Amino acid sequence: MQPNKLEAFDRVLTAVMKWTSAFCLAALVILVGAGVFVRFVPVSSMGWADEIVELIFAWLVFFGAAWLWRNRTHFKVDLLEHLLAGTRCAFALESAVQFICLLFFLVLVYEGWLLTFAAVDTSPILELPKSLWYAVIPISGLIMAAYTLRDIILLFTRGRVRDVTPAPSVCAPGTDI
């Protein structure tokens, strides 16, 4: 693909991940809130809502993780990265981390694929196929693997994925480590 087409695809994929996560979060708030309300004010039964909440939560978590991975805003411990900033070891560390992440995501895609197709049962109330719950695993794993490949390419073409500043040599005033 040409760079312009890749950028356009990235923008569309980012929007899909972002809006899917936002929709899932809003739906979770509404369904869980309605479920709590119905438990205290027994107007009707919402037993079906638990199944939808499970499904939406799975999609929220995995699409949200893929979106965070794309933006490089996921939680990580970066002590070694900051300690090694500006040295040759920093490049080796970043390379190793990126390749380990790529391997992990490829295994996630493979195992998620197997799990999705092994799920032949249905949900008890709505009788939805359970594979809907698991389908997001290989999809988001593939997305995260693609963004990891992007980071590996950036690492080897620019020498870094992102700028890292060295850690301060002393603690900030008022902090204990």
Contacts in CASP RR format, 6 or more apart in sequence:
PFRMAT RR
TARGET T0000
AUTHOR 0000-0000-0000
METHOD contacts of the structure
MODEL  1
MQPNKLEAFDRVLTAVMKWTSAFCLAALVILVGAGVFVRFVPVSSMGWAD
EIVELIFAWLVFFGAAWLWRNRTHFKVDLLEHLLAGTRCAFALESAVQFI
CLLFFLVLVYEGWLLTFAAVDTSPILELPKSLWYAVIPISGLIMAAYTLR
DIILLFTRGRVRDVTPAPSVCAPGTDI
1 9 0 8 1.000
10 70 0 8 1.000
13 70 0 8 1.000
13 143 0 8 1.000
14 67 0 8 1.000
14 70 0 8 1.000
17 63 0 8 1.000
17 64 0 8 1.000
17 66 0 8 1.000
17 67 0 8 1.000
17 70 0 8 1.000
17 143 0 8 1.000
18 67 0 8 1.000
20 59 0 8 1.000
20 63 0 8 1.000
21 60 0 8 1.000
21 63 0 8 1.000
21 64 0 8 1.000
21 67 0 8 1.000
24 56 0 8 1.000
24 57 0 8 1.000
24 59 0 8 1.000
24 60 0 8 1.000
24 63 0 8 1.000
25 60 0 8 1.000
27 52 0 8 1.000
27 56 0 8 1.000
28 53 0 8 1.000
28 56 0 8 1.000
28 57 0 8 1.000
28 60 0 8 1.000
31 46 0 8 1.000
31 49 0 8 1.000
31 52 0 8 1.000
31 53 0 8 1.000
31 56 0 8 1.000
32 53 0 8 1.000
34 46 0 8 1.000
34 49 0 8 1.000
35 46 0 8 1.000
35 49 0 8 1.000
38 44 0 8 1.000
38 45 0 8 1.000
38 46 0 8 1.000
47 125 0 8 1.000
48 125 0 8 1.000
48 126 0 8 1.000
51 123 0 8 1.000
51 124 0 8 1.000
51 125 0 8 1.000
51 126 0 8 1.000
51 128 0 8 1.000
52 126 0 8 1.000
54 133 0 8 1.000
55 128 0 8 1.000
55 132 0 8 1.000
55 133 0 8 1.000
58 133 0 8 1.000
58 134 0 8 1.000
58 136 0 8 1.000
59 136 0 8 1.000
62 136 0 8 1.000
62 137 0 8 1.000
62 139 0 8 1.000
62 140 0 8 1.000
62 141 0 8 1.000
63 136 0 8 1.000
63 140 0 8 1.000
64 140 0 8 1.000
65 74 0 8 1.000
65 140 0 8 1.000
65 144 0 8 1.000
66 140 0 8 1.000
66 141 0 8 1.000
66 143 0 8 1.000
66 144 0 8 1.000
66 147 0 8 1.000
68 74 0 8 1.000
69 143 0 8 1.000
69 144 0 8 1.000
69 147 0 8 1.000
69 148 0 8 1.000
70 143 0 8 1.000
70 144 0 8 1.000
70 147 0 8 1.000
72 151 0 8 1.000
72 161 0 8 1.000
72 162 0 8 1.000
78 164 0 8 1.000
79 167 0 8 1.000
80 93 0 8 1.000
81 90 0 8 1.000
81 93 0 8 1.000
81 94 0 8 1.000
81 164 0 8 1.000
82 164 0 8 1.000
82 165 0 8 1.000
82 166 0 8 1.000
82 167 0 8 1.000
83 166 0 8 1.000
83 167 0 8 1.000
84 90 0 8 1.000
84 93 0 8 1.000
85 164 0 8 1.000
85 165 0 8 1.000
85 166 0 8 1.000
85 167 0 8 1.000
86 164 0 8 1.000
86 166 0 8 1.000
90 164 0 8 1.000
91 155 0 8 1.000
91 159 0 8 1.000
91 160 0 8 1.000
94 155 0 8 1.000
94 160 0 8 1.000
94 161 0 8 1.000
95 152 0 8 1.000
95 155 0 8 1.000
98 148 0 8 1.000
98 151 0 8 1.000
98 152 0 8 1.000
98 155 0 8 1.000
98 161 0 8 1.000
99 152 0 8 1.000
101 144 0 8 1.000
101 148 0 8 1.000
102 145 0 8 1.000
102 148 0 8 1.000
102 149 0 8 1.000
102 152 0 8 1.000
105 141 0 8 1.000
105 142 0 8 1.000
105 144 0 8 1.000
105 145 0 8 1.000
105 148 0 8 1.000
106 145 0 8 1.000
108 137 0 8 1.000
108 138 0 8 1.000
108 141 0 8 1.000
108 144 0 8 1.000
108 145 0 8 1.000
109 137 0 8 1.000
109 138 0 8 1.000
109 141 0 8 1.000
109 142 0 8 1.000
109 145 0 8 1.000
110 138 0 8 1.000
111 137 0 8 1.000
112 134 0 8 1.000
112 137 0 8 1.000
112 138 0 8 1.000
113 138 0 8 1.000
115 134 0 8 1.000
115 137 0 8 1.000
116 131 0 8 1.000
116 134 0 8 1.000
116 135 0 8 1.000
116 137 0 8 1.000
116 138 0 8 1.000
117 131 0 8 1.000
119 129 0 8 1.000
119 130 0 8 1.000
119 131 0 8 1.000
119 133 0 8 1.000
119 134 0 8 1.000
120 129 0 8 1.000
120 130 0 8 1.000
120 131 0 8 1.000
121 129 0 8 1.000
121 130 0 8 1.000
122 128 0 8 1.000
122 129 0 8 1.000
122 130 0 8 1.000
123 130 0 8 1.000
151 161 0 8 1.000
154 160 0 8 1.000
154 161 0 8 1.000
155 161 0 8 1.000
171 177 0 8 1.000
END
